[in-house]
Amino acid sequence: MQIGVSGASGHLGKAVVAELLERGSGHGIVGISRNPATVHAAVEARHGDYDRPETLIAAYRGLDRLLIIPSSEVEAGRRDRHFLSAIDAAAEASVGHIVMMSTAASREVDAHEMFAAYFSGEQHLMRTARRWSILRMNYYAESFAQVAAMSIGSGVVPGLGESDVAFVSRADVAAAAAGILLGDGHAGAIYNATGPAAIGGRERAELLAEIIGKPVHFAVMAEAQLRGGMLQANVPPQYVAAMIDIERRFVAGDFNIVTGDVERLGGRAPRSLRTVLAKQFG
Ligand SMILES: NC(=O)c1ccc[n+]([C@@H]2O[C@H](COP(=O)([O-])OP(=O)(O)OC[C@H]3O[C@@H](n4cnc5c(N)ncnc54)[C@H](OP(=O)(O)O)[C@@H]3O)[C@@H](O)[C@H]2O)c1
């Protein structure tokens, strides 16, 4: 079987390729990126650019299964186009089974909101692909660790409100994705890769404080205050907008879902937020 990973050079893509190399003996593995030189040397590397659909058809040809990992573009409309181009190209290249990375916050929301791209991508996949699976990821524990690094200086973990979030380690998302690509019986399934528990705002501040041995508290802020604080800390405006979208989804409860899918698909229990934070700051 030929298994492709589109977005193979990114953090998640590299981790999926590593899982496939470890567990997928006997299968051909193809990594697709705009820069094939950045793909793992042990796999076949092909050039494919989500902004140039014609390159994708050639890149996806001959694949039995393909994982589409979206770009990290936050510019309005760009990630939507990337999903549609990749799905259309995979269908055109007659890929047997398309697996799409999505998010637990996939909802039919206003087109300008970051998560709209995932919902329209899922809908397009269902309409277009012969066989498909969707893996919705929860919020990365590693992304929270990046925010937490700023909180160490300020002593504050900010939020738009209390929220329970089942933070998942990127490595566990990769293990689940590899499980779908290598296994059978996943066509038409929507999975949720989550951590082992949903953790509230106050609880995550307490956890961070315990690990770093310094006081940190959770503070609920108005949107304007949160936005202003990030801009003052020189976070680029497009990322500030993305963080606000994420915070809104936190408060709406979209990431408050705990499943056994990482263990079922990846073959191991998911790491806790404590484990990820202790590795980073302990
Ligand atoms: N759940 C969460 O908490 C969370 C947090 C952060 C990000 N994410 C999302 O999860 C996904 C994977 O995250 P990540 O950390 O692995 O992201 P990443 O390291 O930025 O990787 C993105 C991948 O997309 C590829 N890419 C970007 N633009 C492309 C284009 N025009 N054509 C083809 N490939 C393109 C990149 O490949 P080349 O540059 O080599 O072409 C790279 O392999 C992203 O969609 C990201 O937005 C989720």
The ligand as a Gaussian input file, in Angstrom:
#p B3LYP/6-31G(d) Opt

LIG

0 1
 N       -5.047000      21.730000      17.562000
 C       -4.232000      22.704000      17.859000
 O       -4.097000      23.121000      18.996000
 C       -3.392000      23.322000      16.816000
 C       -2.424000      24.223000      17.193000
 C       -1.614000      24.743000      16.207000
 C       -1.844000      24.386000      14.892000
 N       -2.837000      23.508000      14.573000
 C       -3.100000      23.103000      13.191000
 O       -2.676000      21.766000      12.986000
 C       -2.109000      21.634000      11.696000
 C       -0.745000      21.033000      11.796000
 O       -0.001000      21.749000      12.741000
 P        1.577000      21.783000      12.690000
 O        2.003000      22.271000      14.014000
 O        2.120000      20.519000      12.141000
 O        1.784000      22.945000      11.594000
 P        3.124000      23.320000      10.863000
 O        4.322000      22.800000      11.575000
 O        3.042000      24.795000      10.581000
 O        3.016000      22.512000       9.484000
 C        2.181000      22.932000       8.464000
 C        2.422000      22.029000       7.250000
 O        1.622000      22.577000       6.208000
 C        2.421000      22.620000       5.042000
 N        2.030000      23.754000       4.200000
 C        1.864000      25.049000       4.549000
 N        1.509000      25.772000       3.466000
 C        1.463000      24.903000       2.436000
 C        1.167000      25.025000       1.068000
 N        0.831000      26.209000       0.502000
 N        1.199000      23.931000       0.293000
 C        1.546000      22.721000       0.805000
 N        1.847000      22.512000       2.108000
 C        1.804000      23.601000       2.893000
 C        3.831000      22.832000       5.513000
 O        4.704000      22.288000       4.537000
 P        5.791000      23.102000       3.697000
 O        5.953000      24.461000       4.329000
 O        7.023000      22.267000       3.758000
 O        5.192000      23.127000       2.334000
 C        3.860000      21.997000       6.782000
 O        4.215000      20.687000       6.470000
 C       -2.170000      23.039000      11.106000
 O       -3.328000      23.176000      10.349000
 C       -2.307000      23.943000      12.256000
 O       -3.028000      25.139000      11.977000
 C       -3.602000      22.979000      15.509000

